[in-house]
Amino acid sequence: MSILKSLGACLLALVLGTAAAAQNLSVDINQGVSRPLPIAIPDFATPSSASTPAGDTAALGGDVAEVITNDLESSGLFRPIDPLAFTTDVAMADVTAPSYPNWRTIGAQALVTGFVEAREDGSITVGCYLYDVFSQQALVRQGFNTQPRAWRRAAHKCADAVYSRLTGETGYFDSRIVYVSETGPATARIKRLAIMDQDGANHRFLTNGQNLVLTPRFAPNRDTLTYLSYAQNRPRIYLYDVETGQQRLVGDFPNMSFAPRFSPDGNTLVFSQARAGNTDIYTIDVSSGSVTRLTSAPGIDTAPSYSPDGRRITFESDRGGSQQIYVMNADGSDQRRISFGDGARYGTPVWSPRGDLIAFTKIGGGRFRIGVMRPDGSGERLLTESWADEGPTWSPNGRVIMFFRSRRGGGADLYSIDLTGVNERRVRTPLDGSDPAWSPLRP
């Protein structure tokens, strides 16, 4: 069984659920958080120090705590307390029976603790516990079995459990980002597909840069990508298996095809194709190769994105004289414009996984900014204020947006921002980065 499957499947018999008596401690994620929740995350304990291929279990306990700390802090909802303020170390006995006064003394409202244990079969168990310090109740008790080299995933899953219990929303830390890594002069940029964990760890390149690549997008199965490649200077759509490295062409279309994206069930790709001077939106059945044309208005229709229920598609079009956002049914019927903001242009619409919002790039006043609106076009809000932000992609829980920001001197970086527009952070990559796509939550 693969690491991917075993970690998702092995919520051990150790999983005890949530204490019904503890229901007071929570975090409201719908407003900008001016005072993040103080939370203590000491190094995880180990019942017996043991060597593993990923390091000693005692050292892994510190590494796990660090990843959880970084995850929760990056959300903007939590304020991890400096370990230098801790008045006690955590031994195995403290994991299941913490000394609450010691944590109240330093102002912690919540405590995340746990353990890392080596098992006889070569795997490790990472135990994850969340406590309400004031009510002295356990809120989460979970355990994850995995191979040592996948310890970071166990840490992300622990952070997701904490986030979920305290916010009432699904977490997003155990997920990945695929993006376009860029290097070289502006006139000869080398663009490669790259993939990494959402926190930037486990970075690797997927393509070698011999052919220009653009618009990578995940399939719902999390292991397949679709993207545009200029192989032999001809733009065509490919599928790529992240685990095996195998790729295949999606139909040998005679015309330029681009901007592919999967349907929610993974059976269909929606994309743009230029024919006879007109660019329209098409779908192709991934298995049969059957192609269906959805739009036929004069102009450029592109950047399609399905609603999470698969019933509608949002896209951008200049059919009305300027670049704007439209919504239509999945069969191409009932095409309606939804963006009407103060003479600006709108592009790159992406439907939220929650279905409640569409993210977009707004172009006006010499600036590119990231915003959101409801699917009927109401409630428009801009989240960023930089001069060149574009290419939004949603976190799996629909609460955070990642995008790329071009620098005035050239190059680009990845950033994320939450829906309040308050918590903005840079996501560091080895080289310049653009056009990110966030994976679904991993199993």
C-alpha positions as CSV (number, residue, x, y, z in Angstrom):
1,M,0.0,0.0,0.0
2,S,1.3,3.4,-0.9
3,I,2.2,6.1,1.6
4,L,-0.6,8.2,0.2
5,K,-3.2,5.5,0.9
6,S,-1.8,4.2,4.1
7,L,-1.7,7.5,5.8
8,G,-5.2,8.4,4.8
9,A,-6.6,5.0,5.8
10,C,-4.8,4.6,9.1
11,L,-6.7,6.8,11.4
12,L,-5.9,4.2,14.1
13,A,-8.1,2.6,16.6
14,L,-6.4,5.4,18.6
15,V,-9.0,7.8,17.2
16,L,-11.2,8.6,20.1
17,G,-13.2,11.5,18.6
18,T,-14.2,14.7,20.3
19,A,-15.1,15.2,23.9
20,A,-18.8,16.2,23.9
21,A,-18.4,18.3,27.1
22,A,-15.9,20.7,25.4
23,Q,-17.7,23.0,23.1
24,N,-16.7,26.5,24.1
25,L,-13.3,27.0,22.5
26,S,-13.6,28.1,18.9
27,V,-12.3,30.5,16.3
28,D,-14.5,32.6,14.0
29,I,-13.0,32.6,10.5
30,N,-15.6,34.8,8.9
31,Q,-14.1,38.1,10.1
32,G,-10.6,39.4,10.1
33,V,-8.9,38.1,13.3
34,S,-7.2,40.9,15.1
35,R,-6.3,38.7,18.1
36,P,-5.4,35.2,16.9
37,L,-6.0,32.4,19.4
38,P,-3.0,31.8,21.7
39,I,-2.0,28.1,21.3
40,A,0.9,26.1,22.8
41,I,2.5,23.4,20.7
42,P,5.4,21.8,22.5
43,D,7.7,19.2,21.0
44,F,5.9,15.9,20.7
45,A,7.1,13.2,23.2
46,T,8.3,9.7,22.4
47,P,7.7,6.6,24.6
48,S,11.2,5.3,23.7
49,S,13.8,7.0,21.5
50,A,14.3,4.9,18.4
51,S,16.1,5.4,15.1
52,T,14.1,5.6,11.9
53,P,15.1,6.4,8.2
54,A,13.7,9.9,8.8
55,G,15.7,10.4,12.1
56,D,15.3,9.6,15.8
57,T,11.8,9.7,17.1
58,A,12.7,12.3,19.7
59,A,14.0,14.6,17.0
60,L,10.9,13.9,14.8
61,G,8.8,15.0,17.8
62,G,10.3,18.4,17.5
63,D,10.0,18.4,13.7
64,V,6.3,17.5,13.9
65,A,5.6,20.2,16.4
66,E,7.3,22.8,14.1
67,V,5.3,21.8,11.1
68,I,2.0,22.1,13.0
69,T,3.1,25.4,14.4
70,N,3.9,26.8,11.0
71,D,0.6,25.5,9.5
72,L,-1.6,27.0,12.2
73,E,0.3,30.3,12.3
74,S,0.2,30.7,8.5
75,S,-3.6,30.6,8.7
76,G,-3.6,33.9,10.6
77,L,-6.1,32.4,13.1
78,F,-3.6,31.1,15.7
79,R,-0.7,32.6,17.6
80,P,1.7,29.9,18.7
81,I,3.3,30.8,21.9
82,D,7.1,31.0,21.9
83,P,8.5,27.7,23.4
84,L,10.9,29.8,25.5
85,A,7.9,30.8,27.6
86,F,7.0,27.2,28.4
87,T,7.4,26.3,32.0
88,T,7.3,22.5,31.5
89,D,8.5,19.8,29.1
90,V,6.0,17.3,27.8
91,A,6.7,13.6,28.6
92,M,4.4,10.7,27.5
93,A,2.4,11.0,30.7
94,D,1.6,14.6,30.0
95,V,0.3,13.8,26.5
96,T,-2.9,12.2,27.9
97,A,-3.0,14.1,31.2
98,P,-1.6,17.6,30.7
99,S,-0.9,19.9,33.6
100,Y,-3.4,22.6,32.7
101,P,-2.1,25.3,35.2
102,N,1.3,25.3,33.6
103,W,-0.3,26.2,30.3
104,R,-2.8,28.7,31.7
105,T,0.1,30.5,33.3
106,I,1.6,31.4,30.0
107,G,-1.7,32.5,28.5
108,A,-2.4,29.5,26.3
109,Q,-6.1,28.9,25.5
110,A,-5.4,25.7,23.6
111,L,-2.7,23.0,23.8
112,V,-1.6,20.8,21.0
113,T,0.6,17.9,22.0
114,G,1.3,14.3,21.0
115,F,3.9,11.7,20.5
116,V,6.0,9.9,17.8
117,E,6.5,6.2,18.3
118,A,8.4,3.7,16.2
119,R,6.6,0.4,15.4
120,E,8.0,-3.1,14.9
121,D,7.0,-3.1,11.2
122,G,9.2,-0.1,10.5
123,S,6.3,2.4,10.4
124,I,5.7,5.2,12.9
125,T,2.7,6.4,14.8
126,V,2.1,10.1,15.3
127,G,-0.4,10.8,18.1
128,C,-2.2,14.2,18.0
129,Y,-4.1,15.7,20.9
130,L,-5.9,19.0,21.3
131,Y,-7.0,20.4,24.7
132,D,-9.1,23.3,25.8
133,V,-6.8,24.6,28.6
134,F,-9.5,26.4,30.5
135,S,-12.3,23.8,30.4
136,Q,-9.6,21.1,30.8
137,Q,-11.2,19.0,28.1
138,A,-9.8,17.0,25.2
139,L,-11.1,18.2,21.9
140,V,-9.2,16.0,19.5
141,R,-7.5,12.7,20.0
142,Q,-6.2,11.1,16.7
143,G,-3.4,8.9,15.6
144,F,-1.8,8.4,12.2
145,N,0.2,5.4,11.0
146,T,2.7,6.1,8.2
147,Q,6.2,5.3,6.9
148,P,8.8,7.5,8.5
149,R,9.6,9.4,5.3
150,A,5.9,10.7,5.3
151,W,6.0,12.2,8.8
152,R,5.3,15.6,7.4
153,R,1.9,14.5,6.2
154,A,1.1,13.2,9.6
155,A,2.0,16.6,11.0
156,H,-0.2,18.4,8.4
157,K,-3.1,16.0,9.2
158,C,-2.8,16.9,12.9
159,A,-2.8,20.6,12.0
160,D,-5.9,20.0,9.9
161,A,-7.6,18.2,12.8
162,V,-6.9,21.1,15.1
163,Y,-8.0,23.7,12.5
164,S,-11.2,21.8,11.8
165,R,-12.2,21.3,15.5
166,L,-11.6,25.0,16.4
167,T,-13.1,26.6,13.3
168,G,-15.8,24.2,12.2
169,E,-14.3,24.1,8.7
170,T,-12.3,21.4,6.9
171,G,-8.5,22.0,7.0
172,Y,-6.3,22.5,4.0
173,F,-2.8,21.8,5.2
174,D,-2.4,18.3,3.8
175,S,-2.5,19.4,0.2
176,R,-0.1,20.3,-2.6
177,I,0.5,23.1,-5.1
178,V,1.5,22.7,-8.7
179,Y,2.8,25.8,-10.4
180,V,5.0,27.1,-13.3
181,S,8.6,27.6,-12.2
182,E,10.4,30.2,-14.2
183,T,14.0,31.2,-14.8
184,G,16.1,33.0,-17.4
185,P,15.8,36.4,-19.2
186,A,12.4,37.8,-20.1
187,T,13.0,37.1,-23.8
188,A,13.9,33.5,-23.2
189,R,12.1,32.3,-20.1
190,I,12.4,28.6,-19.2
191,K,9.1,27.4,-17.7
192,R,8.9,24.1,-15.9
193,L,6.1,22.3,-14.0
194,A,6.9,22.0,-10.3
195,I,5.0,20.5,-7.4
196,M,5.4,21.0,-3.6
197,D,3.4,20.7,-0.4
198,Q,1.3,23.7,0.4
199,D,4.0,24.9,2.8
200,G,6.7,24.7,0.2
201,A,8.3,21.4,1.4
202,N,9.0,18.4,-0.7
203,H,9.6,20.5,-3.8
204,R,10.4,18.8,-7.1
205,F,10.3,19.6,-10.8
206,L,8.0,17.6,-13.1
207,T,9.3,18.7,-16.5
208,N,12.7,19.6,-17.7
209,G,12.1,23.0,-19.3
210,Q,12.7,21.9,-22.9
211,N,9.1,22.8,-23.8
212,L,7.1,25.8,-22.6
213,V,4.4,24.8,-20.1
214,L,1.4,26.8,-18.8
215,T,-1.8,26.4,-16.8
216,P,-1.3,23.2,-14.8
217,R,-4.5,22.0,-13.0
218,F,-5.2,19.1,-10.7
219,A,-7.7,16.4,-11.3
220,P,-10.1,15.5,-8.5
221,N,-8.0,12.3,-7.9
222,R,-5.1,14.5,-6.8
223,D,-2.5,12.5,-8.7
224,T,-3.2,13.6,-12.3
225,L,-2.5,17.0,-13.8
226,T,-3.7,18.6,-17.1
227,Y,-1.6,21.4,-18.6
228,L,-0.7,23.2,-21.8
229,S,2.6,22.4,-23.5
230,Y,4.3,24.0,-26.5
231,A,5.9,20.7,-27.7
232,Q,7.3,21.3,-31.2
233,N,6.1,24.9,-30.9
234,R,2.5,23.6,-31.0
235,P,0.2,24.4,-28.1
236,R,-1.5,21.2,-27.0
237,I,-3.1,19.8,-23.9
238,Y,-1.5,16.9,-21.9
239,L,-2.3,14.7,-18.9
240,Y,0.5,14.0,-16.4
241,D,0.6,11.3,-13.7
242,V,2.4,12.8,-10.7
243,E,3.3,9.5,-9.2
244,T,4.6,7.7,-12.3
245,G,5.7,10.7,-14.4
246,Q,3.9,9.3,-17.4
247,Q,2.1,11.8,-19.7
248,R,-0.1,11.6,-22.7
249,L,-1.6,13.9,-25.2
250,V,-5.3,14.8,-24.9
251,G,-6.5,14.5,-28.5
252,D,-4.4,15.5,-31.4
253,F,-6.4,18.7,-32.3
254,P,-5.4,20.5,-35.5
255,N,-5.9,23.9,-33.9
256,M,-4.4,25.7,-30.9
257,S,-5.9,24.3,-27.7
258,F,-5.3,25.7,-24.2
259,A,-6.6,26.6,-20.7
260,P,-7.7,23.0,-19.7
261,R,-9.5,22.2,-16.4
262,F,-11.1,19.0,-15.1
263,S,-14.8,18.6,-14.3
264,P,-15.5,17.7,-10.6
265,D,-15.9,14.0,-11.4
266,G,-12.6,13.9,-13.4
267,N,-14.3,12.4,-16.5
268,T,-14.3,15.5,-18.6
269,L,-11.9,18.3,-19.6
270,V,-13.1,21.8,-20.4
271,F,-10.8,23.9,-22.5
272,S,-10.5,26.6,-25.2
273,Q,-9.7,26.0,-28.9
274,A,-9.1,28.5,-31.7
275,R,-10.7,27.7,-35.0
276,A,-11.0,30.0,-38.0
277,G,-10.1,33.1,-36.0
278,N,-12.6,32.4,-33.2
279,T,-11.8,31.0,-29.8
280,D,-14.5,28.9,-28.1
281,I,-15.0,26.6,-25.2
282,Y,-15.1,22.8,-25.7
283,T,-15.3,19.7,-23.6
284,I,-13.7,16.4,-24.2
285,D,-14.5,13.1,-22.6
286,V,-11.2,11.9,-21.1
287,S,-12.0,8.2,-21.9
288,S,-13.6,8.3,-25.3
289,G,-12.1,11.5,-26.7
290,S,-15.6,12.7,-27.7
291,V,-15.5,16.6,-28.2
292,T,-18.4,18.9,-27.6
293,R,-18.5,22.6,-28.5
294,L,-20.1,24.9,-25.8
295,T,-19.8,28.4,-27.1
296,S,-19.9,30.1,-30.5
297,A,-20.0,33.8,-29.9
298,P,-17.5,36.0,-31.9
299,G,-14.4,36.7,-29.9
300,I,-12.3,34.9,-27.4
301,D,-14.0,32.6,-24.8
302,T,-11.4,31.1,-22.4
303,A,-10.4,30.2,-18.9
304,P,-13.4,27.9,-18.1
305,S,-13.9,26.6,-14.6
306,Y,-16.6,24.2,-13.4
307,S,-18.8,24.8,-10.3
308,P,-18.2,22.1,-7.7
309,D,-21.5,20.4,-8.5
310,G,-20.5,20.2,-12.2
311,R,-23.7,21.9,-13.3
312,R,-22.3,25.3,-14.4
313,I,-19.1,26.8,-15.9
314,T,-17.7,30.2,-15.5
315,F,-15.4,31.6,-18.1
316,E,-14.0,34.9,-19.5
317,S,-15.0,36.4,-22.9
318,D,-14.5,39.6,-24.8
319,R,-17.7,39.0,-26.9
320,G,-19.1,42.3,-25.5
321,G,-16.1,44.4,-26.4
322,S,-14.1,43.9,-23.2
323,Q,-12.8,41.0,-21.2
324,Q,-15.5,40.0,-18.7
325,I,-16.7,37.0,-16.7
326,Y,-19.7,34.9,-17.8
327,V,-21.5,31.9,-16.4
328,M,-23.3,29.2,-18.3
329,N,-24.8,25.8,-17.8
330,A,-22.5,22.8,-18.3
331,D,-24.1,22.1,-21.6
332,G,-23.4,25.6,-22.9
333,S,-27.0,27.0,-22.4
334,D,-28.0,30.2,-20.6
335,Q,-24.8,32.1,-21.1
336,R,-24.9,35.3,-18.9
337,R,-22.4,38.0,-18.1
338,I,-21.9,38.6,-14.4
339,S,-19.1,41.2,-14.1
340,F,-19.9,44.9,-14.5
341,G,-17.5,46.8,-12.4
342,D,-16.6,50.4,-13.2
343,G,-15.3,49.9,-16.7
344,A,-12.6,47.4,-15.6
345,R,-11.7,44.1,-17.3
346,Y,-12.1,40.7,-15.5
347,G,-10.3,37.4,-16.2
348,T,-9.2,34.0,-14.8
349,P,-12.5,33.2,-13.0
350,V,-12.3,30.1,-10.7
351,W,-15.2,28.7,-8.9
352,S,-14.8,28.1,-5.1
353,P,-14.9,24.5,-3.9
354,R,-17.7,25.6,-1.6
355,G,-19.7,26.9,-4.6
356,D,-20.5,30.2,-3.0
357,L,-17.9,32.5,-4.7
358,I,-15.9,33.0,-7.9
359,A,-12.4,34.3,-7.6
360,F,-11.0,36.5,-10.4
361,T,-8.4,38.9,-11.6
362,K,-9.6,42.5,-12.0
363,I,-7.7,44.7,-14.4
364,G,-8.1,48.4,-14.2
365,G,-6.3,51.6,-13.3
366,G,-3.0,50.1,-14.4
367,R,-3.3,47.3,-11.7
368,F,-4.1,43.6,-11.6
369,R,-5.9,42.6,-8.3
370,I,-7.5,39.5,-6.9
371,G,-11.1,39.6,-5.9
372,V,-14.2,37.5,-5.3
373,M,-17.9,37.7,-6.2
374,R,-21.0,35.6,-5.9
375,P,-21.9,33.4,-8.9
376,D,-24.6,35.9,-9.9
377,G,-22.0,38.8,-9.9
378,S,-23.1,40.4,-6.6
379,G,-21.0,41.0,-3.6
380,E,-17.7,41.9,-5.4
381,R,-14.8,42.4,-3.0
382,L,-11.1,43.0,-3.9
383,L,-8.7,41.1,-1.6
384,T,-5.3,42.4,-2.8
385,E,-3.9,45.9,-3.5
386,S,-0.7,45.2,-5.3
387,W,-0.1,46.4,-8.9
388,A,0.2,43.0,-10.6
389,D,-1.7,40.1,-8.9
390,E,-3.3,37.4,-11.0
391,G,-4.1,33.7,-11.5
392,P,-6.1,32.8,-8.3
393,T,-6.6,29.3,-7.1
394,W,-8.6,28.1,-4.1
395,S,-7.5,26.1,-1.1
396,P,-9.5,22.8,-0.7
397,N,-11.8,24.3,1.9
398,G,-12.5,27.5,-0.1
399,R,-11.2,29.8,2.6
400,V,-7.8,30.8,1.2
401,I,-6.7,31.9,-2.3
402,M,-3.2,31.5,-3.8
403,F,-2.1,33.7,-6.7
404,F,1.1,35.0,-8.3
405,R,2.5,38.6,-8.0
406,S,4.7,40.0,-10.7
407,R,7.6,42.2,-9.6
408,R,8.3,45.5,-11.2
409,G,11.8,44.5,-12.0
410,G,10.7,41.2,-13.6
411,G,9.9,37.8,-12.2
412,A,7.0,36.6,-10.1
413,D,6.3,35.1,-6.7
414,L,3.5,33.0,-5.2
415,Y,1.3,34.5,-2.4
416,S,-1.8,33.5,-0.5
417,I,-4.5,35.5,1.2
418,D,-7.6,34.5,3.2
419,L,-11.1,35.6,2.3
420,T,-11.0,38.5,4.8
421,G,-8.2,40.1,2.8
422,V,-6.1,40.4,6.0
423,N,-3.8,37.5,6.2
424,E,-1.4,37.8,3.2
425,R,1.8,35.8,3.0
426,R,4.4,34.9,0.5
427,V,4.9,31.2,-0.4
428,R,8.6,30.8,-1.1
429,T,9.8,28.8,-4.1
430,P,13.4,28.0,-5.3
431,L,12.9,30.1,-8.5
432,D,10.3,32.5,-9.7
433,G,6.8,31.1,-9.6
434,S,3.5,31.7,-11.5
435,D,0.1,30.2,-12.3
436,P,-0.4,28.0,-9.1
437,A,-3.1,25.4,-8.7
438,W,-4.1,24.0,-5.4
439,S,-4.8,20.3,-5.1
440,P,-7.8,18.8,-3.3
441,L,-7.2,17.6,0.3
442,R,-5.2,14.4,0.2
443,P,-6.8,11.2,1.6
